[in-house]
Amino acid sequence: MTPASTEPATYAVVIPSVGRPTLQWLLDTLSAQDVDARHPGPLEVVVVDDRRGDVAPLQLSVPDTVAWTVRTVRGYGRGPAAARNRGWRAARRSGAEWIAFLDDDVELPAGWAQRLAEDLAACGPETGATQGRIDVPLPDTRRPTDWERNTASLEDADWATADMAYRVAALEAVAGFDERFPRAYREDADLALRVRRAGWQLVRGERRITHPVRPADDLVSLRVQAGNADDALMRRLHGPDWRAAAQAPRGGFAWHAATVGALGVTAAGAAAAAGAAALGRGPGARTALTAAGAGAAAWGWLTGRFLMLRMGSGPRPGDPEFLPELSRMARTSAAIPVAAVRHKLRGRWRHRGTGPWPVPVRAVLFDRDGTLVHDVPYNGDPEKVELVPGAEEAVAAVRAAGLAVGVVSNQSGIGRGLLTRAQVDAVNARVAELLGPFDTWQLCPHAPEDRCACRKPSPGMVLAAAAELGVQPAECVLIGDIGADVEAAQAAGARSVLVPTPVTREEEVAAAPAVAATLTEAVASVLGAPTGRPAVPAGARG
């Protein structure tokens, strides 16, 4: 292995959060870490608020004594993969070499920051990621429940992002997390596979975190079966041997499929028996009933087997938790096989044509005022339209690349009574005269107080543009000059590039995943986006 650097590595911390109360405790345990020149703290902490809808800002408390800043950016409920991408892309403006990802329900023991610094220092240039070790406290007075064992499996999980530090260069090489994974399941294994295949090494560090078992309702084990759709995506992306490649244990899906098959035989036999009886075919009815009985017996045996496996390692008779656990397991053991098969089939159908990450760009959407043309407040006069430098070349370059082009523009002057729609249309016609025809025009005529779904930063216009162009939002890039443009793209699931102007606020620049100095530079970055086949880093080994 190439010798590690003697200089302390720099890192930022990214925490995707759905607003759990445990987030504050995580920040408290992070603030309590002892750091020094050889074991520095993070350059900054970026919390990605991944709650859905129009929510009040997270109220976070951080001591004034810590040397790093804590800031929040929005994730809009698109899942942890998208939230982590939003976080690390915003955090790289700090200049950090590494991004330490933490879940919002973990706790950092004393010495975590020092151990992280040591883990990073031990990484040579060929190392793309280092994983922390996870401790899950379990009851010491009884055997754990099914949900407790499920959480405890994190202790042996490979590349779990509950505590995983990735080199920024490795994240950039593979375009980060695949945002088509909508939940906290398999997105970490997918990233690890792509980073390793790009030539980087992944190692285990010595730092440790604590991951308590968070409260869950009685049907949690049924809901997590949605992860079978993510298994289908993994198979599509990495082939039938993806489990071995990702070092993921084999699941019990074959047993679930057999259970559903037995249930199908039961239903088919019962239906055939009823049909034969109605037609007066007694022997046929008896044969069908025999098949239905055999299917029912097989279903009962398979379901009972599944129940006993789940209860075998759980609380014992006499434990206060035994009867509640038996009730939970009996209900969910009967339903889980059907849910697992349904989600797996849904995933295979949904991802039947899915290709590598990142998805290709098929459309570029431009903000109008301040991006394509100089911003004249509430302009209704076509004669006042003046292109920004490079606008003509930028739009022409997008067209020459074979991509669709569109405009998404807030025009609140209409809703405020300062402009008519006809005036706005006349200005748009002048823009098209100067830049050529656009494939879609989307404008929001509402005032801010209307709280519509189309006005940026809401995603309505981006979604409408994608639908009109016949592309997915993820295949669109929105180029704009203020934070509302970035937020609209993020909320819609599109990409964005911010081109700041004098009116762009500093915090908007800091939160933007991608920033370009000029419009032509922004378009060049889009047309030169990663292809999904990153180069192998120098000195890397398999």
Sequence and secondary structure as in RCSB ss.txt:
>XXXX:A:sequence
MTPASTEPATYAVVIPSVGRPTLQWLLDTLSAQDVDARHPGPLEVVVVDDRRGDVAPLQLSVPDTVAWTVRTVRG
YGRGPAAARNRGWRAARRSGAEWIAFLDDDVELPAGWAQRLAEDLAACGPETGATQGRIDVPLPDTRRPTDWERN
TASLEDADWATADMAYRVAALEAVAGFDERFPRAYREDADLALRVRRAGWQLVRGERRITHPVRPADDLVSLRVQ
AGNADDALMRRLHGPDWRAAAQAPRGGFAWHAATVGALGVTAAGAAAAAGAAALGRGPGARTALTAAGAGAAAWG
WLTGRFLMLRMGSGPRPGDPEFLPELSRMARTSAAIPVAAVRHKLRGRWRHRGTGPWPVPVRAVLFDRDGTLVHD
VPYNGDPEKVELVPGAEEAVAAVRAAGLAVGVVSNQSGIGRGLLTRAQVDAVNARVAELLGPFDTWQLCPHAPED
RCACRKPSPGMVLAAAAELGVQPAECVLIGDIGADVEAAQAAGARSVLVPTPVTREEEVAAAPAVAATLTEAVAS
VLGAPTGRPAVPAGARG
>XXXX:A:secstr
     SS   EEEEEEES  THHHHHHHHHHT    SSS   SEEEEEE   SS         TT SSEEEEEE 
TTS HHHHHHHHHHHHGGGT SEEEEE TT B  TTHHHHHHHHHHT  TTEEEEEEEEE    SSS   HHHHH
HHGGGG SS TTEEEEEHHHHHHTTSS TT  SSSSHHHHHHHHHHHTT EEEEEEEEEE       TTHHHHGG
GHHHHHHHHHHHH TTHHHHHT    SHHHHHHHHHHHHHHHHHHHHHHHHHHTT HHHHHHHHHHHHHHHHHHH
HHHHHHHHHHHHTS  TTSTTHHHHHHHHHHHHHHHHHHHHHHHHHHHHHTTT   SS    EEEE SBTTTB  
 TT   GGG  B TTHHHHHHHHHHTT EEEEEEE HHHHTTSS HHHHHHHHHHHHHHH   SEEEEE   GGG
  SSSTTSSHHHHHHHHHHT  GGGEEEEESSHHHHHHHHHHT EEEE   TTS HHHHHH S B SSHHHHHHH
HHT   S     TT   
